[in-house]
Amino acid sequence: MPLVHRFCDGETSHRLAVKVVQYGLYPRFGQNHREYPELECEVFGHKFKNPIGLAAGFDKDGEAIENLRKCGFGAVEIGSVTPMPQKGNPKPRVFRLLEDDGVINRYGFNSQGVGAVSNRVQKAYDPKSPVFFGVNLGKNKATDDARLDYEVGVNYFGAHCDYLVINVSSPNTAGLRSMQNKDSLKKLMDTVKDAVNRIDSESRPKVLLKIAPDLIDSEKKDIADIVMDKKYGIDGLIVSNTTISRPDSLQSDNKDETGGLSGAPVKLISTECVRQMYKLTKGAIPIVGCGGVSSGADAYEKIRAGSSLVQLYSAMVYQGFPVVGRVKRELAELLRKDGFKNVAEAVGADHRS
């Protein structure tokens, strides 16, 4: 990875990594494919070989789905996908914070659109695959009524994935995060549920809501109330997206770039948000912990705080794909050390203690 960082900027490295996976050029050796009995779990009615998932943002256009399933993940998520193709924000728009193991991006939902992406998804989707597969949905920049864009996404992908993610928390599309307020979110989820209900029951996906880590307490409470109300059809939460905050600890010269901050600097913010949402939902709604996971200890913290599953992405910027095997190995060791027979026993352990 240091060589890649030396010769390629952030976005070029990203595109290169996607192509490497797409054409199967990634290393086939190492610990990524080793699985551990302690990591087997059942969430959303699906049996996972491990709780480690790939977060949205890596394979935005579904170009490498088949090979990503072979990289050791328990789940793979693509996107965000917008209805119409759009270029996103002007370049440069990806910045490494090398001293902080962080990344700032302001991609702005660059997407090839639902037409191109859905063709790939339909060819690659295998409902019998043990790797849980999800599509993250976004809105076009020019769309006034966001509900229509998410409805289009459900119509294109709902029958060809295991779960859909309603992404209303990216900081790089103007006005998007306002969809997290109570009234807007209720209207949006009404629309999404109606669209999902039109899908044949045997093919109907789970619906997850992805939220920001920067919400105030009252907003988190409102979201918890909506998620707990079955009439809105939300099956789980992804906590969380990137942050617009800038911790005082940041050292990189890129720290003041506009965009969402991910990687190690967002870990504590994200984990605390997991903890709060688990408490507000009384542990009744599965949470996918996302943000700053680069080791087994990071994943374990999120699980103990209330995550049933975890996701990573920015860690691959600094450690490459071997980070997947490392996280699994270290997480299994920590579970054994603390006397847990499996992941499920550790979910929310901090609240019980």
Disulfide bonds with the S-S distance in Angstrom:
none
